[in-house]
């Protein structure tokens, strides 16, 4: 029978606890990164809904891999505030004129 293939209740609870721990670690790391960015750059602002404001010249001076990391950190922040690791849209706007510099939906979170 398939009963032996089903995870036990204890295994399911342990998996859920591991997923929660990984999500909380991601939340902590995102908070650290965003705090450093806010302290270093006065044009950088973000909210718990996935909206970011940053100077246009700074955004374009950041390597693409770091832009992706920053977008993921903003998504983590929003998800951590909501407590529901679902997809999160992040919109990056120029602080000077609200021009959209990037928009991305983040769907992968360590859960």
KEKE-585487 format. One line per field, with one value per residue: residue number from 1; residue in three letters; x, y, z of N, C-alpha, C, CB in turn. Coordinates in nm, 4 decimals. Glycine has a CB too. Example, Ala and Ser with C-alpha at 12.3 -4.5 7.8 and 13.67 -1.06 7.14 Angstrom:
<kevexs>
torpa 1|2 .
bakol ALA|SER .
nx 1.3190|1.2850 .
ny -0.5690|-0.2250 .
nz 0.7800|0.7080 .
cax 1.2300|1.3670 .
cay -0.4500|-0.1060 .
caz 0.7800|0.7140 .
cx 1.3200|1.2900 .
cy -0.3300|0.0030 .
cz 0.7800|0.7870 .
cbx 1.1308|1.4084 .
cby -0.4473|-0.0598 .
cbz 0.9046|0.5725 .
</kevexs>
This chain:
<kevexs>
torpa 1|2|3|4|5|6|7|8|9|10|11|12|13|14|15|16|17|18|19|20|21|22|23|24|25|26|27|28|29|30|31|32|33|34|35|36|37|38|39|40|41|42|43|44|45|46|47|48|49|50|51|52|53|54|55|56|57|58|59|60|61|62|63|64|65|66|67|68|69|70|71|72|73|74|75|76|77|78|79|80|81|82|83|84|85|86|87|88|89|90|91|92|93|94|95|96|97|98|99|100|101|102|103|104|105|106|107|108|109|110|111 .
bakol UNK|UNK|UNK|UNK|UNK|UNK|UNK|UNK|UNK|UNK|UNK|UNK|UNK|UNK|UNK|UNK|UNK|UNK|UNK|UNK|UNK|UNK|UNK|UNK|UNK|UNK|UNK|UNK|UNK|UNK|UNK|UNK|UNK|UNK|UNK|UNK|UNK|UNK|UNK|UNK|UNK|UNK|UNK|UNK|UNK|UNK|UNK|UNK|UNK|UNK|UNK|UNK|UNK|UNK|UNK|UNK|UNK|UNK|UNK|UNK|UNK|UNK|UNK|UNK|UNK|UNK|UNK|UNK|UNK|UNK|UNK|UNK|UNK|UNK|UNK|UNK|UNK|UNK|UNK|UNK|UNK|UNK|UNK|UNK|UNK|UNK|UNK|UNK|UNK|UNK|UNK|UNK|UNK|UNK|UNK|UNK|UNK|UNK|UNK|UNK|UNK|UNK|UNK|UNK|UNK|UNK|UNK|UNK|UNK|UNK|UNK .
nx 0.0835|0.0255|0.0589|0.3013|0.4522|0.3648|0.4400|0.5055|0.3163|0.4896|0.7155|0.6101|0.5528|0.8115|0.9322|0.7821|0.8590|1.1312|1.1097|0.9895|1.1929|1.3946|1.2665|1.2476|1.5191|1.5804|1.4235|1.5527|1.8081|1.7343|1.6358|1.8712|2.0308|1.8692|1.8626|2.1324|2.1552|1.9722|2.0956|2.3269|2.2487|2.0669|1.8617|1.7309|1.4409|1.1862|0.8910|0.6468|0.4997|0.6330|0.7363|0.9860|1.2076|1.4715|1.7683|1.8005|2.0523|2.2072|2.0757|2.1254|2.3971|2.4478|2.5444|2.3771|2.3305|2.3344|2.1198|1.9123|1.9381|1.8727|1.6081|1.4971|1.5412|1.3711|1.1279|1.1283|1.1140|0.8558|0.6996|0.7664|0.6560|0.3865|0.3624|0.3015|0.4316|0.3895|0.3689|0.5326|0.5129|0.7556|0.8310|1.0493|1.1277|1.2403|1.3746|1.3761|1.1755|0.9724|0.9782|0.9453|1.1895|1.2416|1.0504|0.9352|0.8193|0.8499|0.8736|0.9963|1.0757|1.2556|1.1054 .
ny -0.1181|0.2371|0.3677|0.3576|0.5365|0.7855|1.0851|1.0930|1.2404|1.3626|1.4001|1.5787|1.8004|1.8614|1.9272|2.1551|2.3245|2.3537|2.4850|2.7234|2.8246|2.8702|3.0685|3.2728|3.3234|3.4270|3.6581|3.7946|3.8356|3.9927|4.2189|4.3123|4.3760|4.5727|4.7650|4.8446|4.9530|5.1652|5.3229|5.3965|5.5330|5.8109|5.8500|5.6125|5.4398|5.2291|5.0197|4.8128|4.6962|4.6337|4.8411|5.0574|5.3322|5.4937|5.6676|5.7379|5.7317|5.5889|5.3393|5.2451|5.2222|5.0058|4.6680|4.4183|4.1712|4.2484|4.4244|4.2394|4.0969|4.2971|4.3473|4.0995|4.1081|4.3184|4.2004|3.9861|4.1371|4.2474|4.0124|3.9064|4.0947|4.0528|3.7840|3.5757|3.3686|3.4213|3.5006|3.8084|4.1340|4.3604|4.6956|4.9234|5.2562|5.5707|5.8066|6.0704|6.1320|5.9437|5.7574|5.4310|5.2040|4.9369|4.6376|4.3538|4.0236|3.8280|3.4960|3.2869|3.1794|3.0936|2.8557 .
nz 0.0000|-0.0222|0.2131|0.3523|0.2097|0.2669|0.4453|0.7949|1.0651|1.2420|1.0792|0.8913|1.0536|1.1397|0.8934|0.8279|1.0369|0.9764|0.7303|0.8134|0.9763|0.7839|0.6308|0.8230|0.8637|0.6132|0.6266|0.8317|0.7170|0.4967|0.6297|0.7498|0.5237|0.3973|0.5956|0.6028|0.3448|0.3575|0.5521|0.4209|0.1911|0.1215|-0.0629|-0.0788|-0.0182|0.1126|0.1340|0.3071|0.1130|-0.1134|-0.2620|-0.3868|-0.3652|-0.5195|-0.6122|-0.9552|-1.0859|-0.9003|-0.8974|-1.1602|-1.1452|-0.9931|-1.0099|-1.2129|-1.0808|-0.8151|-0.8156|-0.8542|-0.6131|-0.4299|-0.5027|-0.4330|-0.1568|-0.0849|-0.1540|0.0284|0.2645|0.2407|0.2353|0.4843|0.6529|0.6002|0.6562|0.4912|0.2652|-0.0296|-0.3829|-0.4655|-0.5799|-0.6784|-0.7110|-0.8430|-0.8228|-0.9547|-0.7359|-0.7988|-0.9934|-0.9951|-1.2005|-1.3309|-1.2697|-1.2496|-1.2392|-1.0848|-1.0263|-0.7502|-0.6740|-0.5490|-0.2386|0.0551|0.2155 .
cax 0.0000|0.0958|0.0677|0.4415|0.5101|0.3150|0.5205|0.4367|0.2793|0.6111|0.7988|0.5448|0.5737|0.9546|0.9542|0.7212|0.9440|1.2517|1.0715|0.9674|1.3251|1.4612|1.1998|1.2870|1.6576|1.5722|1.3693|1.6594|1.9106|1.6772|1.6328|2.0088|2.0704|1.7921|1.9088|2.2613|2.1306|1.9063|2.1939|2.4305|2.1953|1.9484|1.7525|1.6725|1.3256|1.1065|0.7786|0.6131|0.4176|0.7198|0.7696|1.1200|1.2528|1.6171|1.8104|1.8158|2.1941|2.2537|2.0190|2.1946|2.5380|2.4518|2.5463|2.2488|2.3149|2.3010|1.9823|1.8266|1.9436|1.7979|1.4662|1.4571|1.5368|1.2467|1.0188|1.1323|1.0635|0.7102|0.6451|0.7863|0.5569|0.2558|0.3649|0.2535|0.5301|0.3307|0.4411|0.5384|0.5558|0.8438|0.8413|1.1585|1.1034|1.3408|1.3345|1.3671|1.0546|0.8839|0.9907|0.9663|1.3206|1.2324|0.9331|0.9587|0.7426|0.9340|0.7892|1.0756|1.1177|1.2945|0.9949 .
cay 0.0000|0.3644|0.4254|0.3720|0.6473|0.9110|1.1314|1.0885|1.3715|1.4201|1.4473|1.6972|1.9110|1.8953|1.9971|2.2882|2.4036|2.3870|2.5870|2.8483|2.8715|2.9257|3.1942|3.3727|3.3598|3.5166|3.7854|3.8589|3.8790|4.1034|4.3346|4.3604|4.4373|4.6952|4.8623|4.8964|5.0350|5.2881|5.4027|5.4428|5.6102|5.8861|5.8417|5.4783|5.4222|5.1120|4.9959|4.6714|4.6513|4.6020|4.9625|5.1077|5.4556|5.5027|5.7600|5.6720|5.7073|5.4806|5.2130|5.1993|5.1950|4.8781|4.5533|4.3490|4.0682|4.3176|4.4728|4.1235|4.0704|4.4025|4.3207|3.9847|4.1532|4.3960|4.1023|3.9198|4.2305|4.2543|3.8831|3.8920|4.1818|3.9904|3.6502|3.4779|3.3630|3.4072|3.5864|3.9488|4.2256|4.4678|4.8048|5.0160|5.3852|5.6756|5.9004|6.2047|6.1608|5.8272|5.6705|5.2907|5.1559|4.7910|4.5756|4.2091|3.9403|3.7284|3.3820|3.1869|3.2142|2.9777|2.8294 .
caz 0.0000|-0.0256|0.3470|0.3889|0.1330|0.3221|0.5592|0.9232|1.1194|1.2995|0.9675|0.8338|1.1479|1.1346|0.7664|0.8392|1.1255|0.9000|0.6324|0.8874|1.0183|0.6661|0.5974|0.9225|0.8343|0.4969|0.6753|0.9080|0.6224|0.4194|0.7181|0.7646|0.3976|0.3747|0.6940|0.5553|0.2263|0.4036|0.6243|0.3280|0.0793|0.1636|-0.1613|-0.0738|0.0698|0.0767|0.2245|0.3265|0.0008|-0.2260|-0.3359|-0.3581|-0.4299|-0.5178|-0.7181|-1.0853|-1.1138|-0.8128|-0.9444|-1.2800|-1.1147|-0.9216|-1.1027|-1.2268|-0.9773|-0.6902|-0.8313|-0.8275|-0.4700|-0.3617|-0.5293|-0.3515|-0.0169|-0.0695|-0.1556|0.1588|0.3649|0.2264|0.2757|0.6289|0.7170|0.5815|0.7141|0.3937|0.1575|-0.1629|-0.4767|-0.4261|-0.6852|-0.6323|-0.8077|-0.8127|-0.8882|-0.9360|-0.6308|-0.8561|-1.0716|-0.9860|-1.3171|-1.2957|-1.3123|-1.2561|-1.1763|-1.0893|-0.9344|-0.6846|-0.6354|-0.4782|-0.1033|0.1345|0.3070 .
cx 0.0882|0.1148|0.2119|0.5095|0.4677|0.4039|0.4382|0.4037|0.4031|0.7031|0.7410|0.5658|0.7190|0.9876|0.8999|0.8057|1.0727|1.2223|1.0529|1.1007|1.3993|1.3987|1.2422|1.4319|1.6625|1.5206|1.4773|1.7671|1.8613|1.6751|1.7702|2.0537|1.9987|1.8313|2.0403|2.2414|2.0675|2.0052|2.2955|2.3776|2.0646|1.8330|1.6777|1.5621|1.2473|0.9923|0.7472|0.5224|0.5004|0.7544|0.9043|1.1397|1.4030|1.6579|1.8399|1.9630|2.2502|2.2025|2.0975|2.3448|2.5556|2.4539|2.4121|2.2268|2.2785|2.1607|1.8849|1.8226|1.8643|1.6480|1.4174|1.4492|1.4098|1.1266|1.0124|1.0739|0.9112|0.6439|0.6560|0.6873|0.4177|0.2483|0.3171|0.3494|0.4679|0.4089|0.4293|0.5887|0.6387|0.8549|0.9477|1.1341|1.2182|1.2898|1.3131|1.2314|0.9547|0.8828|1.0133|1.0982|1.3221|1.1028|0.9474|0.8682|0.8356|0.8419|0.8638|1.1218|1.1566|1.1855|1.0140 .
cy 0.1247|0.4263|0.4469|0.4879|0.7838|0.9557|1.1244|1.2305|1.4411|1.4748|1.5739|1.8193|1.9555|1.9703|2.1391|2.3784|2.4445|2.4966|2.7221|2.9081|2.9350|3.0589|3.3042|3.4159|3.4544|3.6535|3.8638|3.9148|3.9977|4.2304|4.3970|4.4356|4.5706|4.8048|4.9258|4.9908|5.1682|5.3810|5.4656|5.5388|5.6794|5.8775|5.7083|5.4706|5.3010|5.0974|4.8473|4.6168|4.6221|4.7210|5.0166|5.2388|5.4648|5.5989|5.6807|5.6371|5.5959|5.3464|5.1590|5.1760|5.0618|4.7645|4.4787|4.2440|4.1313|4.3781|4.3596|4.0903|4.1719|4.3830|4.2039|4.0238|4.2335|4.3012|4.0275|4.0105|4.2353|4.1253|3.8651|3.9790|4.1187|3.8527|3.5416|3.4743|3.3296|3.4970|3.7331|4.0320|4.3360|4.5697|4.9017|5.1431|5.4811|5.7735|6.0408|6.2324|6.0446|5.7381|5.5268|5.2450|5.0046|4.7479|4.4258|4.1400|3.8325|3.6173|3.2780|3.2419|3.0861|2.9573|2.6972 .
cz 0.0000|0.1117|0.3904|0.3188|0.1869|0.4379|0.6872|0.9681|1.1756|1.1908|0.9054|0.9228|1.1442|1.0063|0.7725|0.9288|1.0552|0.7988|0.6991|0.9314|0.9010|0.6252|0.6944|0.9029|0.7150|0.5372|0.7489|0.8155|0.5392|0.5043|0.7362|0.6390|0.3748|0.4742|0.6528|0.4373|0.2666|0.4728|0.5294|0.2218|0.1181|0.0643|-0.1529|0.0305|0.0211|0.1753|0.2304|0.2172|-0.1237|-0.3131|-0.2893|-0.4313|-0.4101|-0.6289|-0.8456|-1.1117|-1.0252|-0.8622|-1.0635|-1.2582|-1.0418|-1.0247|-1.1008|-1.1178|-0.8423|-0.6971|-0.8002|-0.6785|-0.3894|-0.3816|-0.4440|-0.2037|0.0099|-0.0668|-0.0230|0.2667|0.3605|0.2739|0.4269|0.7058|0.7118|0.6471|0.6195|0.2757|0.0214|-0.2581|-0.4351|-0.5439|-0.6208|-0.7451|-0.7605|-0.8930|-0.8598|-0.8308|-0.6866|-0.9216|-1.0760|-1.1107|-1.2694|-1.3566|-1.3278|-1.1903|-1.1944|-0.9888|-0.8809|-0.6347|-0.5532|-0.3437|-0.0338|0.2379|0.3749 .
cbx -0.0951|0.0224|-0.0032|0.5150|0.4700|0.1683|0.5717|0.5228|0.1704|0.6852|0.8122|0.3940|0.5338|1.0411|0.8885|0.5774|0.9763|1.3070|0.9431|0.8765|1.4077|1.4545|1.0465|1.2676|1.7427|1.4815|1.2477|1.7213|1.9511|1.5339|1.5768|2.1044|2.0418|1.6417|1.9237|2.3548|2.0394|1.7908|2.2655|2.4946|2.1730|1.9850|1.8078|1.7803|1.2352|1.1933|0.6543|0.5467|0.3128|0.6563|0.6593|1.2288|1.1795|1.6845|1.9360|1.7613|2.2751|2.2082|1.8715|2.1748|2.5965|2.3288|2.6616|2.2404|2.4448|2.4046|1.9585|1.8755|2.0868|1.8410|1.4432|1.5561|1.6614|1.2313|1.0368|1.2768|1.1224|0.6722|0.7180|0.9310|0.5549|0.2244|0.2819|0.1092|0.6362|0.1775|0.3876|0.6301|0.4331|0.9858|0.7050|1.2995|0.9696|1.3718|1.4397|1.4774|1.0938|0.7448|1.1072|0.8477|1.4274|1.3549|0.7973|1.1075|0.6169|1.0179|0.7321|1.1966|1.0053|1.4358|0.8617 .
cby -0.0003|0.4598|0.3362|0.2458|0.6357|0.8960|1.2761|1.0157|1.3571|1.3153|1.3379|1.6717|1.8694|1.7679|1.9206|2.2776|2.3252|2.2625|2.5464|2.8238|2.7552|2.8264|3.1768|3.3176|3.2337|3.4566|3.7614|3.7597|3.7625|4.0684|4.2955|4.2424|4.3421|4.6659|4.7967|4.7806|4.9602|5.2547|5.3168|5.3243|5.5195|6.0303|5.8609|5.3737|5.5507|4.9836|5.0755|4.6523|4.7553|4.4983|5.0694|5.0048|5.5825|5.3612|5.8424|5.7627|5.8360|5.5044|5.2314|5.2996|5.3083|4.8637|4.4559|4.2832|3.9853|4.4277|4.5278|4.0018|4.0692|4.5412|4.2907|3.8675|4.2383|4.5003|4.0026|3.8799|4.3713|4.2821|3.7688|3.9290|4.3205|3.9787|3.6475|3.5119|3.2608|3.4439|3.5668|3.9681|4.2849|4.4129|4.8772|4.9530|5.4463|5.7494|5.9039|6.2241|6.1977|5.8737|5.7175|5.2012|5.1988|4.7230|4.6286|4.1757|3.8777|3.7914|3.3163|3.1435|3.2896|2.9968|2.8320 .
cbz 0.1214|-0.1130|0.4471|0.3585|-0.0131|0.3689|0.5358|1.0298|1.2293|1.3831|0.8603|0.8139|1.2918|1.1450|0.6507|0.8946|1.2529|0.8286|0.5598|1.0105|1.0771|0.5493|0.5998|1.0640|0.8068|0.3886|0.7681|1.0068|0.5303|0.3704|0.8524|0.7930|0.2818|0.3853|0.8297|0.5151|0.1261|0.4988|0.7279|0.2604|-0.0425|0.1847|-0.3031|-0.0437|0.0727|0.0741|0.1798|0.4606|-0.0312|-0.3095|-0.3183|-0.3990|-0.3717|-0.5362|-0.6740|-1.1984|-1.0934|-0.6678|-0.9823|-1.3904|-1.0301|-0.8241|-1.0660|-1.3632|-0.9640|-0.6603|-0.9751|-0.9068|-0.4233|-0.4128|-0.6796|-0.3707|0.0167|-0.1854|-0.2722|0.1950|0.3428|0.0804|0.2031|0.6676|0.6493|0.4333|0.8370|0.3464|0.1911|-0.1628|-0.6202|-0.3016|-0.7632|-0.5905|-0.8263|-0.8461|-0.8408|-1.0707|-0.5197|-0.9580|-1.2123|-0.9587|-1.4102|-1.3451|-1.2129|-1.1876|-1.2384|-1.0605|-1.0045|-0.5664|-0.7587|-0.5630|-0.0248|0.2019|0.2344 .
</kevexs>
